[in-house]
Amino acid sequence: MFMSYSGAMDIAETKNKYARYHASVRYLESLGNITGGYQKTNLVSHPHPDMFIKRMQEFLDLLGNPEDGFKYVHITGTAGKGSVSAAVHNRLVQAGKHAGIFTSPFTVSTIEKIQVDAKYIDPEIFADITDEIKPKVDAMIKTGKYGPPSYFEMMLAISLVYFKKMKCEYVVLEVGLGGRYDATNVIRSPLITAITNIGLDHTNILGPKRRDIAMDKSGIIKKGSHFFTTEKDLGILKIFRSVCEQVGAKYDPIDVGGSDYATCNSLLASRICSALGIIGSSSDKIVPIPMLPARFEIVSKNPFIIIDGAHNPSKIESTIYNLKGMRRDSLSLVIAISADKDWKSMMRMIAPYADKIYVTRFGVPGRQSADPRSLLSEAKKHARKSSELYLYSDPLEAFYKARKDLPKNGVLLITGSFYLAGDIRSLYCPESRILKQRNSGI
């Protein structure tokens, strides 16, 4: 599983081979240091949040409107939107449709965000497209009303240019954040719009209440689209129904009863695929949810190690559900959480299940991790008295220690953040391999 000397040599060779790709990624990730533009959104306090859609459209206009001509499936929600998007995309491909998918976030390599059919974007093509659109970025800096595009907007633009070059018929778009003012909402006439569920996440950006978040996410519902949701709350469903009536969309809530998250996601994907005409009645055939990187992913069975990028309370709830279905003698937990997440609730939920807890941070520059000392303090409040608690500033050291001390029939879970998940998953599937094979298979 882990890298040998020859593996390290492969990485060195890959870096040389894909030097243009790595330079492109550095360029994209550095765009946030340009002053005078809004690279980070805060929709609660921003006086004119519609500027993000206007800026995206202005940029796409400069690129010749690569967003036009696709059959779109647009999906948002607090939890599960990535899984549902992947399931729909997979079924489109299986049905013989030429389909692209744009997702967020990635775990190890940037190319994970952009895929056509069964392959991620070729790193060389990624670099070509980045070079192709740089002059338009310069034009936006010079004359754009709202400044240069953000990293996310650039990634979306690259994906749309790529889908156009690849002559895709269908495109599945996973919303990055929220819905109404997310860059993906620049599209005008999606066939399908869907919201998995509504939970409390990104409250500093979308608003403090579930109603606020529901209103923002419902902004993706467009005239003529067929809208689906597996949300259960009647008050939230009333909001969705009202928006559908206002814009002229078909309202189609899915009764999921007391189903778990995985079943809800599968039912939603099935109904979407049925509406697209690529399966029969959704009651006759259930679309499976594919195994995705860092979504309760078993990366090793001896020792038994799971990587799960659950980064909000709703996703931690799903993680706990999955854990309850496993046979294990003990649970060791390596956890780091972003500072802007509800880390107190997440720790309160997961800590009681762990026999050993290793709090740490993630190693991604420019992203604020919750203070490990605060995480440790919160873990002490909710862990069992018999639990062992540790703190490590180095996430890899925390992982190695937890793996070394894992009991024979124990389970080691790495969770709390996609950034932490990427730190650890790269040990099993380094970026060099992803770039070569253009998938994330271990």
VEXRO-9158 format. One record per residue (C-alpha): y, z negated, x; residue in one letter. Coordinates in nm, 3 decimals. Layout:
Y/Z/X/A
...
REM end
This chain:
0.000/0.000/0.000/M
0.248/-0.098/0.269/F
0.393/0.123/0.540/M
0.211/0.181/0.866/S
0.369/0.313/1.185/Y
0.293/0.667/1.066/S
0.459/0.580/0.734/G
0.773/0.472/0.918/A
0.767/0.801/1.108/M
0.741/0.987/0.776/D
1.053/0.807/0.656/I
1.243/0.910/0.969/A
1.133/1.271/0.926/E
1.225/1.264/0.558/T
1.574/1.132/0.636/K
1.629/1.422/0.871/N
1.485/1.673/0.626/K
1.695/1.543/0.339/Y
2.012/1.464/0.531/A
2.223/1.670/0.288/R
2.074/1.486/-0.007/Y
2.149/1.145/0.145/H
2.503/1.258/0.227/A
2.546/1.366/-0.136/S
2.431/1.027/-0.262/V
2.672/0.849/-0.027/R
2.955/1.071/-0.152/Y
2.876/0.997/-0.516/L
2.841/0.623/-0.463/E
3.172/0.610/-0.276/S
3.380/0.760/-0.558/L
3.461/0.412/-0.688/G
3.695/0.343/-0.397/N
3.952/0.597/-0.520/I
4.248/0.409/-0.664/T
4.432/0.517/-0.976/G
4.126/0.596/-1.187/G
3.903/0.389/-1.409/Y
3.564/0.377/-1.239/Q
3.451/0.061/-1.416/K
3.479/0.049/-1.792/T
3.581/-0.256/-1.993/N
3.604/-0.133/-2.348/L
3.707/-0.470/-2.490/V
4.035/-0.475/-2.301/S
4.099/-0.105/-2.235/H
4.389/0.021/-2.449/P
4.248/0.374/-2.484/H
3.869/0.375/-2.432/P
3.845/0.730/-2.564/D
3.982/0.838/-2.225/M
3.629/0.818/-2.085/F
3.508/1.087/-2.324/I
3.822/1.294/-2.266/K
3.776/1.271/-1.888/R
3.413/1.374/-1.911/M
3.503/1.670/-2.130/Q
3.784/1.774/-1.896/E
3.540/1.771/-1.606/F
3.276/1.967/-1.793/L
3.540/2.222/-1.895/D
3.616/2.277/-1.526/L
3.243/2.329/-1.465/L
3.213/2.595/-1.734/G
3.071/2.366/-2.004/N
2.713/2.326/-1.885/P
2.655/2.086/-2.177/E
2.649/2.373/-2.429/D
2.336/2.539/-2.561/G
2.078/2.258/-2.555/F
1.884/2.091/-2.835/K
1.970/1.725/-2.779/Y
1.787/1.402/-2.847/V
2.036/1.117/-2.789/H
1.899/0.761/-2.760/I
2.062/0.422/-2.715/T
1.977/0.056/-2.783/G
1.971/-0.278/-2.608/T
1.605/-0.256/-2.505/A
1.348/0.022/-2.498/G
1.575/0.325/-2.487/K
1.435/0.438/-2.151/G
1.076/0.407/-2.269/S
1.144/0.594/-2.593/V
1.335/0.866/-2.409/S
1.049/0.915/-2.163/A
0.790/0.922/-2.441/A
0.981/1.189/-2.635/V
1.037/1.395/-2.320/H
0.670/1.376/-2.225/N
0.564/1.492/-2.569/R
0.811/1.782/-2.560/L
0.663/1.895/-2.229/V
0.308/1.856/-2.362/Q
0.406/2.073/-2.658/A
0.505/2.350/-2.417/G
0.881/2.299/-2.448/K
1.103/2.339/-2.144/H
1.279/2.002/-2.145/A
1.511/1.799/-1.925/G
1.576/1.426/-1.933/I
1.864/1.218/-1.799/F
1.798/0.845/-1.770/T
1.952/0.529/-1.629/S
1.894/0.326/-1.420/P
1.668/0.423/-1.129/F
1.455/0.190/-0.918/T
1.429/0.341/-0.568/V
1.571/0.694/-0.554/S
1.868/0.857/-0.727/T
1.663/1.163/-0.818/I
1.466/0.949/-1.065/E
1.757/0.989/-1.307/K
1.717/1.366/-1.349/I
1.394/1.539/-1.444/Q
1.280/1.875/-1.583/V
0.930/1.891/-1.722/D
0.706/1.688/-1.487/A
0.926/1.680/-1.175/K
1.241/1.506/-1.061/Y
1.525/1.726/-0.943/I
1.462/1.878/-0.600/D
1.672/1.686/-0.341/P
1.801/2.009/-0.190/E
1.911/2.139/-0.528/I
2.075/1.801/-0.592/F
2.275/1.847/-0.272/A
2.358/2.209/-0.362/D
2.496/2.111/-0.703/I
2.695/1.822/-0.557/T
2.857/2.059/-0.307/D
2.917/2.309/-0.586/E
3.114/2.065/-0.800/I
3.311/1.885/-0.528/K
3.608/2.126/-0.560/P
3.629/2.035/-0.928/K
3.640/1.666/-0.835/V
3.928/1.747/-0.600/D
4.102/1.926/-0.887/A
4.056/1.622/-1.110/M
4.207/1.398/-0.841/I
4.508/1.628/-0.806/K
4.584/1.714/-1.167/T
4.341/1.527/-1.394/G
4.510/1.312/-1.656/K
4.260/1.030/-1.617/Y
4.170/1.054/-1.251/G
3.840/1.157/-1.093/P
3.504/1.124/-1.269/P
3.302/0.808/-1.214/S
2.966/0.793/-1.041/Y
2.787/0.795/-1.377/F
2.994/1.086/-1.503/E
2.914/1.279/-1.185/M
2.543/1.211/-1.227/M
2.554/1.334/-1.586/L
2.743/1.646/-1.480/A
2.489/1.719/-1.206/I
2.206/1.679/-1.455/S
2.364/1.916/-1.708/L
2.432/2.180/-1.442/V
2.070/2.146/-1.329/Y
1.933/2.172/-1.684/F
2.140/2.486/-1.732/K
2.012/2.637/-1.407/K
1.656/2.554/-1.512/M
1.713/2.712/-1.855/K
1.600/2.407/-2.050/C
1.568/2.433/-2.426/E
1.564/2.059/-2.501/Y
1.750/1.773/-2.332/V
1.678/1.404/-2.387/V
1.981/1.188/-2.304/L
1.949/0.814/-2.253/E
2.285/0.644/-2.301/V
2.410/0.461/-1.995/G
2.603/0.181/-2.168/L
2.694/0.132/-2.532/G
2.733/0.465/-2.706/G
3.068/0.554/-2.855/R
3.254/0.584/-2.524/Y
2.958/0.647/-2.296/D
2.986/0.969/-2.098/A
2.671/1.107/-2.264/T
2.852/1.099/-2.599/N
3.047/1.406/-2.497/V
2.776/1.615/-2.668/I
2.874/1.739/-3.012/R
2.570/1.835/-3.221/S
2.251/1.646/-3.131/P
1.941/1.717/-3.336/L
1.827/1.355/-3.316/I
2.019/1.032/-3.265/T
1.838/0.699/-3.230/A
1.908/0.331/-3.169/I
1.613/0.119/-3.068/T
1.761/-0.223/-3.144/N
2.071/-0.436/-3.104/I
2.082/-0.742/-2.878/G
2.344/-0.929/-2.679/L
2.396/-0.741/-2.353/D
2.711/-0.611/-2.181/H
2.911/-0.842/-2.408/T
3.199/-0.838/-2.157/N
3.227/-0.463/-2.215/I
3.110/-0.399/-2.572/L
3.218/-0.720/-2.743/G
3.077/-1.070/-2.796/P
2.889/-1.018/-3.124/K
2.587/-0.809/-3.226/R
2.808/-0.644/-3.488/R
3.050/-0.529/-3.215/D
2.763/-0.386/-3.012/I
2.614/-0.215/-3.319/A
2.946/-0.050/-3.398/M
2.979/0.079/-3.043/D
2.622/0.211/-3.020/K
2.646/0.375/-3.364/S
2.914/0.599/-3.215/G
2.641/0.840/-3.102/I
2.554/0.924/-3.466/I
2.688/1.272/-3.532/K
2.723/1.504/-3.830/K
2.399/1.687/-3.905/G
2.183/1.469/-3.684/S
1.868/1.290/-3.799/H
1.915/0.922/-3.720/F
1.630/0.678/-3.652/F
1.621/0.309/-3.568/T
1.369/0.028/-3.538/T
1.635/-0.243/-3.575/E
1.524/-0.511/-3.822/K
1.845/-0.700/-3.903/D
1.966/-0.601/-4.252/L
2.331/-0.659/-4.162/G
2.306/-0.425/-3.863/I
2.116/-0.168/-4.069/L
2.400/-0.173/-4.322/K
2.638/-0.072/-4.041/I
2.411/0.215/-3.937/F
2.374/0.337/-4.296/R
2.750/0.330/-4.348/S
2.815/0.529/-4.029/V
2.553/0.789/-4.129/C
2.718/0.829/-4.470/E
3.063/0.862/-4.313/Q
2.971/1.131/-4.060/V
2.705/1.315/-4.260/G
2.386/1.220/-4.075/A
2.040/1.159/-4.222/K
1.969/0.786/-4.221/Y
1.604/0.704/-4.146/D
1.526/0.339/-4.058/P
1.168/0.264/-3.956/I
0.991/-0.034/-4.108/D
0.815/-0.194/-3.811/V
0.730/-0.525/-3.977/G
0.643/-0.785/-3.715/G
0.550/-0.532/-3.447/S
0.600/-0.610/-3.079/D
0.844/-0.415/-2.863/Y
0.588/-0.167/-2.732/A
0.469/-0.081/-3.083/T
0.828/-0.045/-3.207/C
0.905/0.193/-2.922/N
0.592/0.398/-2.990/S
0.668/0.420/-3.362/L
1.024/0.532/-3.292/L
0.910/0.799/-3.046/A
0.652/0.920/-3.297/S
0.904/0.959/-3.577/R
1.142/1.145/-3.348/I
0.866/1.382/-3.233/C
0.758/1.438/-3.593/S
1.115/1.530/-3.688/A
1.125/1.773/-3.394/L
0.807/1.934/-3.525/G
0.606/1.878/-3.207/I
0.349/1.650/-3.372/I
0.219/1.621/-3.725/G
0.301/1.330/-3.949/S
0.383/1.026/-3.735/S
0.131/0.832/-3.944/S
-0.141/1.065/-3.815/D
-0.053/1.053/-3.446/K
0.119/0.783/-3.243/I
0.310/0.894/-2.933/V
0.216/0.666/-2.642/P
0.479/0.507/-2.421/I
0.429/0.630/-2.063/P
0.406/0.391/-1.772/M
0.746/0.391/-1.608/L
0.849/0.244/-1.272/P
0.937/-0.126/-1.294/A
0.856/-0.160/-1.666/R
0.591/-0.432/-1.650/F
0.431/-0.217/-1.383/E
0.116/-0.340/-1.209/I
0.165/-0.234/-0.847/V
-0.131/-0.429/-0.705/S
-0.444/-0.587/-0.851/K
-0.553/-0.779/-0.543/N
-0.330/-0.975/-0.526/P
-0.214/-0.918/-0.885/F
0.152/-0.817/-0.871/I
0.375/-0.696/-1.154/I
0.726/-0.553/-1.118/I
0.940/-0.567/-1.430/D
1.310/-0.483/-1.430/G
1.383/-0.688/-1.744/A
1.753/-0.769/-1.713/H
1.859/-0.915/-2.046/N
1.716/-1.168/-2.294/P
1.567/-0.901/-2.521/S
1.373/-0.749/-2.233/K
1.266/-1.088/-2.100/I
1.128/-1.157/-2.448/E
0.915/-0.844/-2.418/S
0.804/-0.948/-2.069/T
0.690/-1.287/-2.201/I
0.498/-1.116/-2.481/Y
0.314/-0.904/-2.224/N
0.240/-1.208/-2.009/L
0.085/-1.393/-2.302/K
-0.166/-1.112/-2.338/G
-0.291/-1.148/-1.981/M
-0.573/-1.365/-1.851/R
-0.443/-1.563/-1.555/R
-0.478/-1.903/-1.394/D
-0.118/-1.930/-1.280/S
0.214/-1.746/-1.272/L
0.443/-1.715/-0.971/S
0.790/-1.582/-1.041/L
1.035/-1.410/-0.805/V
1.363/-1.370/-0.991/I
1.717/-1.247/-0.931/A
1.970/-1.165/-1.203/I
2.303/-0.985/-1.206/S
2.600/-1.217/-1.234/A
2.731/-1.039/-1.546/D
2.407/-1.089/-1.739/K
2.312/-1.383/-1.959/D
2.116/-1.539/-1.676/W
2.112/-1.885/-1.829/K
1.930/-1.764/-2.140/S
1.694/-1.551/-1.932/M
1.600/-1.844/-1.709/M
1.563/-2.074/-2.006/R
1.318/-1.827/-2.161/M
1.098/-1.745/-1.859/I
1.098/-2.064/-1.648/A
0.860/-2.269/-1.868/P
0.582/-2.014/-1.809/Y
0.593/-2.024/-1.427/A
0.396/-2.250/-1.193/D
0.605/-2.142/-0.894/K
0.959/-2.004/-0.910/I
1.129/-1.829/-0.617/Y
1.496/-1.770/-0.700/V
1.675/-1.515/-0.489/T
1.930/-1.234/-0.512/R
1.904/-0.855/-0.479/F
2.004/-0.658/-0.174/G
2.215/-0.382/-0.332/V
2.566/-0.365/-0.180/P
2.853/-0.365/-0.425/G
2.655/-0.531/-0.706/R
2.716/-0.897/-0.782/Q
2.403/-1.109/-0.800/S
2.400/-1.444/-0.978/A
2.432/-1.733/-0.732/D
2.076/-1.836/-0.630/P
2.187/-2.199/-0.625/R
2.293/-2.173/-0.989/S
1.968/-1.999/-1.078/L
1.775/-2.278/-0.908/L
1.970/-2.541/-1.100/S
1.901/-2.364/-1.428/E
1.532/-2.326/-1.340/A
1.507/-2.701/-1.282/K
1.635/-2.766/-1.635/K
1.364/-2.559/-1.802/H
1.063/-2.546/-1.570/A
0.767/-2.776/-1.617/R
0.769/-3.096/-1.411/K
0.467/-2.972/-1.217/S
0.630/-2.642/-1.122/S
0.733/-2.572/-0.763/E
1.081/-2.427/-0.708/L
1.215/-2.244/-0.403/Y
1.533/-2.064/-0.301/L
1.557/-1.765/-0.063/Y
1.868/-1.562/0.015/S
1.647/-1.275/0.133/D
1.460/-1.112/-0.160/P
1.193/-0.968/0.068/L
1.130/-1.308/0.223/E
1.099/-1.456/-0.126/A
0.846/-1.188/-0.218/F
0.638/-1.223/0.098/Y
0.625/-1.602/0.060/K
0.529/-1.580/-0.307/A
0.259/-1.323/-0.231/R
0.119/-1.528/0.056/K
0.098/-1.845/-0.155/D
-0.034/-1.678/-0.470/L
-0.353/-1.850/-0.593/P
-0.668/-1.637/-0.611/K
-0.653/-1.572/-0.986/N
-0.276/-1.595/-1.016/G
-0.019/-1.336/-1.120/V
0.301/-1.266/-0.928/L
0.588/-1.134/-1.141/L
0.908/-0.989/-0.995/I
1.173/-0.969/-1.266/T
1.533/-1.028/-1.380/G
1.698/-0.718/-1.234/S
1.635/-0.348/-1.176/F
1.801/-0.394/-0.838/Y
1.547/-0.658/-0.737/L
1.270/-0.439/-0.881/A
1.388/-0.155/-0.657/G
1.396/-0.381/-0.351/D
1.030/-0.473/-0.399/I
0.898/-0.146/-0.541/R
1.022/0.044/-0.237/S
0.758/-0.146/-0.036/L
0.489/0.022/-0.245/Y
0.657/0.356/-0.301/C
0.935/0.426/-0.049/P
1.202/0.683/-0.121/E
1.052/0.914/0.141/S
0.745/0.956/-0.080/R
0.948/1.003/-0.397/I
1.157/1.275/-0.237/L
0.847/1.460/-0.116/K
0.638/1.439/-0.431/Q
0.929/1.434/-0.680/R
0.769/1.161/-0.889/N
0.735/0.785/-0.857/S
0.359/0.754/-0.854/G
0.217/0.485/-0.624/I
REM end
